[in-house]
Amino acid sequence: MKPAQALHKIRQALRLDNETMLEIYALEGYPMEEKRLKAILKKPSTKSHENATYEELGLFLDGLIRLRRGEIKNPPPEDAEIELDNNLILKKLRIALQLRDMDMEMIFELGERPMSRAKLRDLFRAPDHPKYLPCSDAVLNDFLLGLEEFWADMPPIGHYTKL
């Protein structure tokens, strides 16, 4: 999934406003400008839409973890190259939102993609594991659709509040 599309869907699912998103970037020391954020979040068919980078998506997800869970213990070395793929996006959202297996199953069910616990575990395995299951764009999209419905009754995330 393209980074801008993922950011837009996460924002929609968690009902984040621009101010909160900028605060999340600030937690990671990333100087996201409001103008750039607005351009990223516009529909791709819009003339002033800009593509987000995988780095910007990764920093946002790390900031969301920091906002919701506090300091990240044992962060990877600064110079470590980590490839952000759909599996890692799913994992970071699971960590940030403190989702348990039962929550994940319910979210996938709400997104009209039932997922067994065994299949869920396979999504979170190391890529070199024989049972590793790559998370396709369609699977991540269905998860984010289910997350929007799942999160509808939760208080909005924002302004440095932890739940």
C-alpha positions in Angstrom: 0.0 0.0 0.0 1.3 3.4 -0.8 2.4 5.5 2.2 0.0 8.4 1.6 -2.9 6.0 1.2 -2.0 4.2 4.5 -1.6 7.5 6.3 -5.0 8.7 5.1 -6.7 5.4 6.1 -5.0 5.3 9.5 -6.0 9.0 10.1 -9.6 8.2 9.1 -9.8 5.0 11.2 -8.4 6.7 14.4 -10.2 10.0 13.7 -7.0 12.0 14.0 -6.9 15.7 13.2 -4.0 17.5 11.6 -2.8 19.0 14.9 -2.5 15.5 16.5 -0.7 14.1 13.4 1.8 17.0 13.6 2.3 16.3 17.3 2.9 12.6 16.5 5.6 13.6 14.0 7.1 16.0 16.6 7.5 13.1 19.1 9.9 11.5 16.6 11.7 14.8 16.0 10.5 15.0 12.5 9.7 18.5 11.2 6.5 17.8 9.3 5.0 21.0 8.0 1.3 21.4 8.0 1.3 22.3 4.3 3.1 19.1 3.5 0.8 17.0 5.7 -2.3 18.5 4.0 -0.8 17.8 0.6 -0.1 14.1 1.5 -3.6 13.6 2.9 -5.4 14.9 -0.2 -6.9 12.5 -2.6 -4.4 11.3 -5.2 -6.7 12.6 -8.0 -6.3 16.1 -6.6 -3.8 18.4 -8.4 -2.0 19.4 -5.2 -1.6 15.9 -3.8 1.9 14.9 -2.8 3.2 11.3 -2.3 4.4 10.5 1.2 7.6 8.5 1.7 7.9 5.2 3.5 10.2 7.1 6.0 7.4 9.6 6.7 4.9 6.7 7.3 7.4 4.8 9.5 8.1 7.9 11.6 4.4 8.5 12.0 3.8 4.9 13.2 6.8 5.1 15.6 5.4 8.4 16.9 2.0 6.8 17.4 3.7 4.0 19.4 5.5 6.6 21.5 2.3 8.7 22.0 0.3 5.7 23.1 2.9 3.5 24.9 5.7 5.9 25.9 9.4 5.6 25.0 10.3 2.8 22.7 12.5 0.4 24.6 15.5 -1.0 22.6 15.0 1.0 19.4 16.9 -0.2 16.4 20.2 1.6 15.8 19.9 4.9 14.0 21.7 3.7 11.0 19.7 0.4 10.7 17.9 0.1 7.4 14.4 -1.3 8.1 12.1 -1.9 5.1 8.6 -0.8 5.9 6.2 -3.3 4.4 2.5 -4.1 5.0 3.4 -6.7 7.7 5.5 -4.1 9.6 2.7 -1.5 9.3 0.3 -4.0 10.7 2.7 -4.9 13.5 3.3 -1.2 14.5 -0.4 -0.5 14.6 -1.0 -3.6 16.7 1.7 -2.3 19.2 0.6 1.3 19.2 -3.1 0.4 19.8 -2.3 -2.5 22.2 -4.4 -4.9 20.2 -4.7 -8.5 21.4 -5.4 -11.5 19.2 -9.1 -11.3 19.9 -9.1 -7.6 18.9 -7.3 -8.4 15.7 -9.7 -11.2 14.8 -12.6 -8.8 15.4 -11.1 -6.1 13.3 -10.5 -8.4 10.4 -14.1 -9.7 10.8 -15.4 -6.1 10.7 -13.3 -5.6 7.6 -15.0 -8.6 6.0 -11.8 -10.7 6.0 -12.1 -13.3 8.7 -8.7 -14.4 9.9 -7.9 -17.3 12.1 -5.4 -17.0 15.0 -3.0 -19.2 13.1 -3.1 -17.0 10.0 -2.7 -13.9 12.3 0.4 -15.4 13.8 1.8 -16.1 10.4 1.4 -12.3 9.5 3.7 -11.4 12.4 6.4 -14.1 11.8 9.9 -13.2 10.6 10.1 -13.2 6.8 12.5 -16.1 6.8 10.1 -18.3 8.8 8.5 -21.1 6.7 5.0 -20.1 7.8 5.5 -16.4 7.2 2.4 -14.9 5.4 3.0 -11.7 3.4 0.4 -9.0 4.1 -1.1 -7.9 0.8 -2.4 -4.4 0.1 -5.9 -5.9 0.1 -5.4 -7.5 3.6 -4.0 -4.3 5.0 -6.9 -2.3 3.4 -9.5 -4.7 4.9 -7.8 -4.4 8.3 -7.9 -0.6 8.2 -11.6 -0.6 7.2 -12.3 -2.9 10.1 -10.2 -0.7 12.4 -12.3 2.3 11.5 -15.5 0.5 12.7 -13.7 -1.1 15.7 -12.3 2.3 16.8 -15.6 4.2 16.3 -16.6 3.9 20.0 -13.1 4.7 21.3 -12.2 8.2 22.5 -10.2 10.1 19.9 -6.4 9.9 20.1 -4.8 13.3 20.6 -2.8 15.9 22.2 -0.4 13.7 24.0 -3.0 11.6 25.8 -2.5 8.0 26.6 -5.4 5.6 27.1 
